[in-house]
Structures are given as C-alpha cells and as structure tokens.
Amino acid sequence: MSGINPVTAVGVVLATAATDAVYVMFTTAVVAKRRLSAATWSSIWYMLSSFAVISYTENWVYVVFAAIGSWVGAYASMTFLHRPPGGQAPLGAAPE
C-alpha cells in the first residue's frame, strides 16, 4: 500500500460528491416520471462514479474520501432541492 496522493483524494471527494448530487437528481427525475431526464442523469451518474471506483480500488483508504464526498453531495443536493421560492431560507428556520 503506497501513500495517499492528496490530489487523488480531493478528486475522489469531488467525484463522489458530484455522484451523489447527480443520483439525487436521477431519483427526482424517476419519481417525476421524466424518462429523458432520468436517462441523462443516470449516464452522468455512472460516468462520475467510475473515477472514484478506479481511484480507490488502488488503495482502500480512498474509500474514506469517497464516503466524505458522498455525504457532501447528498447534503448539498438535498439542500438545493428543498429551497423555498426565491432561493433563501425563511427567517428563523432551523437547520437540520
């Protein structure tokens, strides 16, 4: 097992964050029964996930970075999807 490359670690975090965000968008399109949108998000989802899989199969420690990116991506995409009209949180709204 070799050392961790910081650039690869950041790449894995970003790739998995984007992957989770795209997965949320894919799921939203499926629930809304939008076939073209769901198919497009699905292809993007698999393309992004390939970078993370290829990166952390060389060193299992990258799985930790993948998990961090996954959490960030899901949280950010859910935050984006649940914005009220106008894009700002209501006054006094407590964060989750």
N, C-alpha and C positions, 0 to 999 in steps of 0.2 A: 504494500500500500504506500503510495507516494504522498507527498504533501498536498495540501489543498491550494489550488490556484484561485486567488481572490477574484480575478476576472470571471472565471468559470462559475464560481459560487454566486456572484452577483447576477450573472447570466441565467443561472438556474432559478434564482429567486424571481427575476423579472419574467422569465418564460412561464413559470408555474403561476405567478400572479395573473399574467395575461390569460393563461389557460383557464384558470378558474373563473375569471371575469367572462370569458367567451362562453364557458359552459353554462353560466347563469343566463346569458343571453340566448343560448341554444334552447335551454329549458323553457324560457319565457316564450320563445317562438313556437315550441312544440305545444305548450299549453294553449296558446292563442291559435293553434292550427294553421300557422303560416308556413306552408311547405317550402317555398323557395328560401325564405329567411332561415328556417331550421336547417336546411341542407347546406346553406352557405356557412352558417355558424359552426356546423358540425365539421366541415372540411377545415376551417381555420383552427378549430379546437385540436384536431389531430395533428395538424402541421406544427402548432406551437408545442404540443406535448412531446413531440419527437425529440426536440432539443434537450429537454430536461431528462428524458429517459436515456438518451445516448450519453449525456454528461455524467449522470450519477451511476450508470452501470459500470463505469471505470473505477469508481471509488464510492462505496456505500455511504460515506459521510455526507455526500451531496444530497442524500435523501432528506437530511435535516433542512438544508436550504430549500429543497422542493416543498417541504411542509410549510415553511415560513411563507414562501411565495404563494402557496395555495390559500393560506389563511388571509393574506393581504388581498389577493384577487377576489375572493368570495366576499369579504367585508366591503371592499371598495365598490364592487358591482351592486351589492345589495343596497348600499348607501345611495348610489346613483339611481337605482330603480325606485327607491322609496322617497324621492324628493317631492315636496309639495309643488304645486304650480308656482312658477317664479324662481324655483331653484334654491330657496333659502328655508332653513328650518324655522318653524314658528317660535316666537319668543317664549321662553320658559320651557321649551321642550327638553326633556332629559335624554341624554344619550343612552344607548343600550349598554 
